[in-house]
Amino acid sequence: MSATTQQVEEQSNSTDMTSVELSEDQIYHLLQNERRRNVLRYLHDTEGQVSMRDLAEQVAAWENDSTVQAITSSERQRVYIPLYQSHLPKLDEEGVIDYDQSRGTVTKTETANVLYEYLEPTTADDTSDDGSDDEPTRWERYYLGASGLGATLLAGSTLGFSPFALLPHGTVGLAILGMFWTLTLGQRLA
């Protein structure tokens, strides 16, 4: 797989293999629109066909920071029409989804997985050797610990608590800066 082209092998209905290639420009063009990203977000955990109406309702709810039950018909329609006329045909044309406009159904294809890599690039890299997904949590804990230690040093030095009162304020600042610099460098190199 080259840096400029993502290739996906896709099973067609006649059981022959067809190849769908998306250049990085095509991928970024497809993902530049928030509504298309929301379509992919909705389809990410689905299997099989979904109704275009359900898809439009959920996208409208996300766009309006609401729930599907709380959106109005005008909010739904403002999303439905552009999906129907533009966004879903564009994703279908590029082979990302199978869109049956007459039936109002949408099915994601294997090509959608290529786009998910661009939408969520850290999911593949965040797993540790044992396959668990605790790597981000480990770094969050390190930063939280450094924040706590830094706050303790700063508060103790400022308020004059022993033994922190013996430390000059500049030393405390350098120590805190050094902790975060070391953590950032360590995370970057890991």
Steps between C-alpha positions, in 0.01 A plus 500: 500500500660824391498826687282667239253226417292277725375181336215280615402162365124483484271206435243578235169316465637279224779372734782647292751728666497868411750753618402843626781752527470832677778756479574707806345797321177304449503386862550852633238634260247245627583574863511879470126524549369450855174351376685225310714435808181467704361252245813289543478539878145366492592210271813406695334249734220387269472182302282470192260759365376802689214722398590840370232650725663356815839621380371851428326520837814407693720737300246779557499423872881519516507825303243657732649359822174324566342158501318333214173535691551874560586617146238684300384407154673808353831401665461150361414632153801738495721193534296251296496697174878561472567139599255378236619732223871535564685328782375142471534495117858631542590226749331243274688627194832451681404149612484581871132406531235328294217748477168388354331834450169353386468276807658748739758256635870536574758227556866566582765324294849382590634826356346680798765334720770696316323823593465391863879480518509871418215588734647307795872465433595423861281193549748262337802653675352513851503131573773356718684173439236294678228645273336708772414860436653654812791696347327843499386444859858430608625834364199680645595361841860614460388853413249500786772388740739768372225761541438390857870500587547839334203648686633363829847646436359836397250526788755383758764745376258792474339444839832432671437141611806307607704354315359681192583843646867422453458482122533823300195577282713482184611146588140395557399644162789325325414171672137520385602598147755218495238241605265597219779529245623151592149353481432662163831381358444151639150479352623630165779241483283211622 
